[in-house]
Amino acid sequence: MRNRFVFFGVVLLLIINLAGCTTIKILARGNKPLMLNQPNQPYDVISHFSKETGIMFDYTGAPDVSKAIQEGMAGNMDSDAVANIFISVKSTVGDFILNLFTIGLANAYTLQVEGDVIRYKK
C-alpha cells in the first residue's frame, strides 16, 4: 500500500514538473516590419501597446501573435513598423489545472505581447 502512494506521488510530481515547462516557437506576420529590437535609424514612438491572450488546447506549441500585434497597431495606419516587441509566456492557475488535466499533451498558457508602434524620422 505504501509503495502505491510513493508511486502516485512520484507520478504526480513528474506531471506537475512537465506541466510547468513551456517551450514555444512564436509566429508573427504582418504588412509592416516587426522588430524585436530598436531599429538602426531614428524614429518616433506613435503608441505603445500591451495585449494579453489566453491560449488553450494548443497542440502545436507555435502560437501566432499576429492578431495581438494587429490589434495593437489599430488606428495607426501611418506607422512604418512595430519595434521593441516583447513576448512573455505566463501560466495562470487555470492554465496549470488544464495542463494537469491534459497531461501536457495540449498546452494552455497566457501570452503577453508588448511593442511600440513607430514612424521613422525623415
C-alpha positions in Angstrom: 0.0 0.0 0.0 2.8 2.4 0.9 4.6 1.7 -2.4 1.4 2.6 -4.3 1.3 6.1 -2.6 5.0 6.6 -3.3 4.5 5.7 -6.9 1.5 8.0 -7.4 3.4 10.8 -5.5 6.3 10.5 -7.9 4.0 10.4 -11.0 2.1 13.5 -9.6 5.4 15.3 -9.2 6.5 14.4 -12.7 3.2 15.7 -14.1 3.5 18.9 -12.2 7.1 19.4 -13.4 6.1 18.7 -17.1 3.1 21.0 -16.9 5.3 23.8 -15.7 7.8 23.5 -18.6 7.0 25.8 -21.5 9.0 25.9 -24.8 7.2 27.6 -27.7 8.0 28.9 -31.1 6.4 32.2 -31.8 4.9 33.0 -35.2 4.1 36.5 -36.4 3.4 38.2 -39.7 2.1 41.5 -40.9 2.2 44.1 -43.6 4.7 46.2 -41.7 8.1 45.2 -40.4 8.2 43.6 -36.9 11.4 44.1 -34.9 12.3 42.6 -31.6 14.9 45.4 -31.0 15.2 49.0 -31.8 15.8 50.0 -35.5 19.1 51.4 -36.6 17.6 54.7 -37.8 15.9 57.5 -35.8 12.2 57.1 -35.1 9.3 58.5 -33.1 7.0 56.3 -31.0 3.4 56.8 -32.0 1.9 54.5 -29.4 2.8 51.6 -27.1 0.5 48.5 -26.8 0.2 45.6 -24.5 -2.2 42.7 -25.2 -2.8 39.6 -23.2 -4.2 36.5 -24.9 -5.2 33.2 -23.4 -4.3 30.1 -25.5 -6.0 26.8 -24.7 -5.6 23.3 -26.2 -2.6 24.2 -28.2 -1.2 21.1 -29.8 1.4 22.8 -32.0 3.5 24.7 -29.5 3.7 27.6 -32.0 1.1 30.3 -31.3 0.6 33.1 -33.8 0.8 36.5 -32.2 -0.1 38.4 -35.4 -3.6 39.2 -34.2 -2.4 40.7 -31.0 0.1 42.9 -32.9 -2.5 44.0 -35.4 -4.9 44.9 -32.6 -2.1 47.0 -31.0 -1.5 48.7 -34.4 -5.2 49.5 -34.9 -5.7 53.2 -35.6 -2.1 53.8 -36.5 -2.2 53.3 -40.3 0.5 56.0 -40.9 3.1 53.9 -38.9 6.2 52.4 -40.5 6.9 49.4 -38.2 6.5 47.8 -34.8 9.7 47.8 -32.7 10.7 46.6 -29.3 8.4 43.7 -29.4 8.4 41.7 -26.1 6.5 38.4 -25.8 6.2 36.6 -22.4 4.6 33.3 -21.6 2.7 33.1 -18.3 0.9 30.3 -16.6 -2.2 31.1 -14.6 -3.9 28.7 -12.1 -6.5 27.8 -14.7 -3.7 27.1 -17.3 -2.0 24.9 -14.7 -5.1 22.9 -13.9 -5.9 22.4 -17.6 -2.3 21.3 -18.3 -2.7 18.7 -15.5 -6.0 17.5 -17.0 -4.5 17.1 -20.4 -1.2 15.6 -19.0 0.8 18.2 -21.0 -0.4 16.9 -24.4 -2.5 20.0 -25.2 -0.9 23.1 -23.7 -2.6 26.1 -22.1 -0.8 29.3 -21.4 -1.2 33.1 -21.4 0.8 35.2 -23.9 1.5 38.9 -23.2 2.6 40.8 -26.3 4.0 44.4 -25.9 5.5 46.7 -28.5 6.0 50.2 -29.8 4.3 51.4 -33.0 6.8 53.7 -34.7 7.3 56.1 -37.5 10.7 56.8 -38.9 12.1 60.4 -38.8 12.6 61.9 -42.2 
